[in-house]
Amino acid sequence: MPELNGMDVLKYLQNSVRYRRIPKVIYTTSNSWVEQSEFMALGANEFLTKAVNFKGILDSVKTMLGHCDNEVRETA
C-alpha cells in the first residue's frame, strides 16, 4: 500500500467505533513470528500466510469465513 501499511490500517480499524467489532484477518506473504505477534497484539483475529496452492487458499478462505460466522452468531 502506498501510504499506509497493514499495521497502520489495523490500528485505525481497532480505534474506530464503527469497525472495532469486525474480525480482522491479516493475509500476507510474511511468515514472520515477530510480525504475527505484533499483529495479534494489536487486535488481529487471525494471521494467515498466503498459500501457494489451491488447497491452502481454500483453507484460508474457510478460516476467514469462520470468523464471519462467529461474528454473526455473537450479534444475533
C-alpha positions as CSV (number, residue, x, y, z in Angstrom):
1,M,0.0,0.0,0.0
2,P,1.4,3.3,-0.9
3,E,0.7,5.4,2.2
4,L,-0.3,3.0,5.0
5,N,1.0,-0.4,5.9
6,G,-1.1,-3.2,7.4
7,M,-0.3,-2.3,11.0
8,D,-1.5,1.3,10.4
9,V,-4.7,0.0,8.9
10,L,-5.3,-2.4,11.8
11,K,-4.7,0.4,14.3
12,Y,-7.2,2.6,12.5
13,L,-9.8,-0.1,12.5
14,Q,-9.3,-1.0,16.1
15,N,-9.6,2.6,17.1
16,S,-12.8,3.1,15.1
17,V,-16.1,2.5,16.9
18,R,-17.6,1.6,13.6
19,Y,-15.1,-1.1,12.7
20,R,-13.8,-2.3,16.1
21,R,-16.0,-5.4,16.2
22,I,-15.4,-6.6,12.7
23,P,-13.0,-9.6,12.6
24,K,-9.6,-8.6,11.2
25,V,-7.7,-11.3,9.3
26,I,-4.1,-10.5,8.2
27,Y,-3.5,-12.2,4.9
28,T,0.2,-11.8,4.0
29,T,3.2,-13.2,2.3
30,S,5.1,-12.9,5.6
31,N,5.6,-15.9,7.8
32,S,7.5,-13.9,10.5
33,W,6.6,-14.8,14.1
34,V,7.6,-11.3,15.1
35,E,5.1,-9.7,12.7
36,Q,2.4,-12.3,13.7
37,S,2.9,-11.4,17.4
38,E,2.7,-7.7,16.6
39,F,-0.5,-8.0,14.6
40,M,-2.1,-10.2,17.2
41,A,-1.1,-7.8,20.0
42,L,-2.8,-5.0,18.0
43,G,-6.1,-7.0,17.9
44,A,-6.0,-9.1,14.7
45,N,-8.1,-12.2,14.9
46,E,-6.0,-14.3,12.6
47,F,-2.7,-14.1,10.8
48,L,-2.6,-16.2,7.6
49,T,0.4,-16.6,5.3
50,K,-0.7,-16.6,1.7
51,A,-1.0,-20.1,0.3
52,V,0.9,-21.4,-2.7
53,N,-1.7,-24.0,-3.8
54,F,-5.4,-24.3,-4.2
55,K,-6.0,-26.3,-1.1
56,G,-4.1,-23.8,1.0
57,I,-6.2,-20.9,-0.5
58,L,-9.4,-22.9,0.2
59,D,-8.3,-23.5,3.8
60,S,-7.6,-19.8,4.3
61,V,-11.0,-18.8,2.9
62,K,-12.7,-21.3,5.2
63,T,-10.8,-19.8,8.2
64,M,-11.8,-16.2,7.2
65,L,-15.5,-17.2,6.7
66,G,-15.4,-18.9,10.1
67,H,-14.7,-15.5,11.7
68,C,-17.7,-14.0,9.8
69,D,-19.9,-16.9,11.1
70,N,-18.7,-16.2,14.7
71,E,-19.5,-12.5,14.4
72,V,-23.0,-13.2,13.1
73,R,-23.7,-15.6,15.9
74,E,-22.5,-13.1,18.5
75,T,-24.6,-10.3,17.2
76,A,-27.8,-12.3,16.7
